[in-house]
Amino acid sequence: MKFFGITLLILIPLVVLSLGMDILLGFDLDNSIKHAFNPFLVKDPAELILFIILLVLLVFSFFYRKKKKGNTKGQQ
């Protein structure tokens, strides 16, 4: 419960800051809300490619650790 509360206490000011920055940049409130809650709409193609690469590395490292953990259990 504490983890959820801390997450909300950090999330709310960050969303308000993001909305405020978009409004100061000249976007209307509708576009600002869209940008705040769907960050993939405002990414460049290079950023999307980097995100996908990092996501693939994360998935591979998860499976590698799981496989390595399974091999050590079988040896004991």
Residue pairs with C-beta under 8 A, 6 or more apart in sequence:
15 36
15 37
18 32
18 35
18 36
19 29
19 32
19 33
19 36
22 31
22 32
22 35
22 36
23 29
23 32
27 35
34 41
35 41
35 42
40 48
43 51
